[in-house]
Amino acid sequence: MKRLSGKVAIVTGSSSGIGKAIALRFGEEGAKVVLAARRLSQCEQVATCIQEKGGEAHAIQTDISEEDQVNSLMQQTVSRHGRLDILVNNAGIFGGRRVADTDTKTFDEVMATNVRGTFLCCRAGFQHMKQQKNGGLIINMSSVAGVQGWSGTGTYSASKHAIMGLTKSLADEGRAFKIKVSAICPAGVADELVEATSEEILRNEKIDPFDIAETAVFLAVLGPHAVVQQVVVDRLGADW
């Protein structure tokens, strides 16, 4: 039995890496997947992969830092499928050096995508789920850098800590409407190895992106009265 059969899911940043892996796994589990990213052609390729395996998927070009594009993404999804059950806010970028060496432009770019983008998607997705009156699930992609901090990662870490704060607040707001909000906090993931063999990923000594995808599936199939606020998926042997 496909555990997400009939569910409608949006996955942002699904043109590559973790987002692509989540979209593929959701498609295998029977979800109707809406792929959103700035790189439309790559999203369309992922959608084709899902369709070739018997799933349903389509791509919508979206820059999540742009409010109009985020609202359009949500509206197009609901207009086409009638509802929104799962929203995975995965899109994000890395940037910045040591705090004293980070320029303002880089700081603003990271915050615009990671924090503003996640906020815009959370707000729009939450509004649709609330109107449906039968709950939903929002998964925000944070990082171990969202629960810890290291030299040279101040800007990225600040953005991921902000996502954790947003997640916790929205989870409290969503409880009355049966809307679950969770965060996944991965460590070093082999983003570029989505198409690699298991042996290649093992040699890379990074986390398999499909392990993060399985975590998203786990959160999506929990029973109606169970919620996991955050999942830290660390790299074996990490010393922090």
VENNORGI-V81049 format. One line per field, one symbol per residue. ss: DSSP state (H for helix, E for strand, L for the rest). phi: phi as a letter, one per 30 degrees, with the letter a starting at -180 (. if undefined). burial: # if it has 24 or more other C-alpha atoms within 12 Angstrom, else .. A space follows every 50 residues. Layout:
ss=???
phi=???
burial=???
//
This chain:
ss=LLLLLLLEEEEELLLLHHHHHHHHHHHHLLLEEEEEELLHHHHHHHHHHH HHLLLEEEEEELLLLLHHHHHHHHHHHHHHHLLLLEEEELLLLLLLLLHH HLLHHHHHHHHHHHHHHHHHHHHHHHHHHHHHLLLEEEEEELLHHHLLLL LLLHHHHHHHHHHHHHHHHHHHHHHHHLEEEEEEEELLELHHHLLLLHHH HHHHLLELHHHHHHHHHHHHHLLLLLLLLEEEELLLLLLL
phi=.ddceidcbcbdicdaheddddeddddddjddcccbadcdddddddeded ddcjccaacbdbcddcedddddedddddddciabcbbccceabcajbded ccddededddddddceddeddeddddddddddibilbcccdcaddcbbbb eibeddddddddddddddddddddedchcdbbbcbdcdcdedcecddddd ddddicddeddddddddeddcdddccbcdabcccdejdcd
burial=...#..################################.#.###.##### #...###########....#########....##############.... ......#.######################....##############.. ..################.##..##.##################...... .....################.....#########.....
//
